[in-house]
């Protein structure tokens, strides 16, 4: 018996158009195609994750070795990521670092996860308890970037910071905290790249003095901005740490110096650390 999709050549009249039967795609071929697409997607995410989680710039050969990727595949994917801004090459070298588009994507994910979510509720509760403005920040491309912020209601003068606002490393409480807690090689790279610009009379612009303060911050696990970025504003920050002790983010309180000097800020330290512990648990569950 002939298949319904086949034609007997003898039954085709001379001059008639020739018809070629379509071969149905078998389930095995479809599954193989899906597996190939999934493999390419998984490899792409593996490369991005490998570069983003590395403490140092990454060589393509390291990616090939660590992820067991075919050389041609690795170079093709890396070239695509670099050309589209998800990865970038270290200045003057070929090693890979996180690119601006991946940074923007990561911040968008973090910022979106904060709104109307558990971390924001923790921040709101802390602000109601302390009656002072508090924020959550992280380190991004050598700057502090705010992930979330809740203003105290009684501030007579509003500081126009929002999610995504950036402040310098060397003169903000969160910035100095991240500098102090960074692994030594990374801290040295950050310090070398920093412009110790003076914002107020209190700004630390001397590198040895800044390094001495960073040592004290590592010892106490708390950082202060003593009117170093804005005149009349004092800030205190504590780390939100992961299970391995790595800083996931930082939690800070900010207030006018007339109402909260450094000594008064220290009085809020227990509440700030409790909230940081809550945030650490939430962030680790998300991860």
C-alpha positions, 0 to 999 in steps of 0.5 A: 500500500502506498503512503497517502503522501507519495505519488507514483511516477507512472500516474503523472501525465507528461507535462504536468507539474511535478509534486514533491511530497512534504516529509513530516518532521518527526518528534525526535528532530523537533526535540533535538532542535529544542535541545540545541536552542536550550543549550545555546541559551544555557551557555549564554547565561553561563558565560554572563554568570561566570564573568559577573561573579568573578572578582577579576576580569576573565579571559575567554580561555578561562571561560572555555576551560571552566564551562567546558565550551567548544572554543568556536561557540565561546568566542562567537557568544563572547563577541556577540555579548561584547558587540551588544554591550552586555560584556566589555573588554578591559581597557588595553587588554582582552580580558572580559568585564561586565558591560553597561547593558548587563549592569543596567539590566541587573539594576533594573531587576534589583530595583523592580524586586524592591518595589512593594516587596519584602525589602521595601516593607522592612525599610518602611518599618525601620523608618517608622521606628527611627523616624529618620530617612533610610535607604538601601544601596549597593556598589555599581561601576565604582559608585553607590547606587540606591536600590530603595529609599524611604523618606522620614515624614518630618524632614523640612528639606527634602533631598531629591534622591530616588531609586537609581540615584548615585553618590560617590564612594569616598565620601558616602557612608555606604561607599566607604563601607563597600570600599572597606569590606571589598577584598584587598585586590579589588579595594586597591583597584577601586582606590587607584581609580578614585578621584578624591574630589572635595564636596565639603570641608569634611570630605576626606581627600587624602588617601592614607587618611581614607585607608586608615578610616577603612581599616576602622570600618572593617573593624567595627562593621559600621561606616559614617558620613560626617557631613562629607558629601552634603553640608549638614547631613550625617549618615551611618551605614551597616552591611547586609551580608550573605552566608559567606560574609560577603556584602550583598547591599548596605543599609543606611540612615540619614538625617540633619546633623542638628538632629542626629550627630554621629553619637546619636546615630550610634544609638540607632545601630541595634535597630539598623543591624536587626533590619540588615539581618532581615534584609540578608535573609530576604536577599538570600531567599531570592538568590 
